[in-house]
Amino acid sequence: MKLISWNVNGLRACLQKGFDAFLKEESPDIIALQETKVLEEQLEYVPTGYHAYYFSAQKKGYSGTAVYSKEKPESVRFGIG
């Protein structure tokens, strides 16, 4: 299993700098992104072959995470709980 964790410091900017090509080349089973700085409704991006899960910060333009997984997880929990 290949897992990648990456602080992207803005997912929209990362997408413009070749993120999709990186994802295709590395082909991780799971990739976890931090500091996405985007609300889910601002982004219409789900990489081909992945399930997407977003957890946005409450304040626009702050933090946020995204997880892309090739296999659909049995369950997903958001927040610290």
C-alpha positions in Angstrom: 0.0 0.0 0.0 1.3 3.4 -0.9 0.3 6.4 1.3 1.3 10.0 0.6 0.8 12.9 3.0 1.4 16.4 1.6 0.9 20.0 2.9 -0.1 21.6 -0.4 -0.6 25.2 1.0 -3.6 25.7 -1.3 -5.1 22.9 -3.4 -6.3 25.1 -6.2 -2.8 26.5 -6.7 -1.4 23.0 -6.5 -3.8 21.8 -9.2 -2.4 24.5 -11.5 1.1 23.3 -10.9 0.7 19.7 -12.0 -0.9 17.9 -9.1 -3.0 15.7 -11.4 0.1 14.6 -13.3 1.9 13.9 -10.0 -1.0 11.8 -8.8 -1.1 9.8 -12.0 2.7 9.2 -11.8 2.9 8.2 -8.2 -0.5 6.4 -8.1 -0.8 6.2 -4.3 -3.6 4.1 -2.8 -4.3 7.0 -0.4 -3.2 10.6 -0.5 -3.9 12.9 2.4 -3.6 16.7 1.8 -3.3 19.4 4.5 -3.8 23.2 4.2 -6.1 22.9 1.2 -7.5 26.3 1.8 -10.7 25.6 -0.1 -14.3 24.9 0.6 -15.6 21.7 -0.9 -18.2 23.7 -2.9 -15.5 25.8 -4.4 -13.8 22.8 -5.9 -15.1 20.4 -8.6 -12.1 18.1 -8.6 -12.1 14.4 -7.9 -9.2 12.5 -9.4 -10.1 9.6 -11.8 -10.2 6.4 -9.9 -10.4 7.9 -6.4 -13.0 8.6 -3.8 -12.8 12.2 -2.4 -13.3 13.4 1.2 -12.9 17.0 2.2 -13.0 18.7 5.6 -12.9 22.5 5.2 -12.0 25.0 7.9 -14.9 27.0 9.3 -13.2 30.2 8.1 -12.8 30.7 4.3 -9.2 30.5 3.1 -7.9 28.7 6.2 -6.6 25.1 6.7 -8.7 22.3 5.5 -7.9 18.7 4.5 -8.7 16.3 1.7 -8.2 12.6 1.4 -8.3 10.7 -1.9 -8.6 6.9 -1.7 -8.7 4.3 -4.4 -10.8 2.0 -2.3 -14.0 3.2 -0.7 -13.5 3.2 3.1 -15.9 1.3 5.3 -16.6 4.5 7.2 -15.5 8.2 7.3 -15.5 10.5 10.3 -15.0 14.2 10.1 -13.4 16.3 12.8 -11.7 15.2 16.0 -14.9 13.8 17.6 
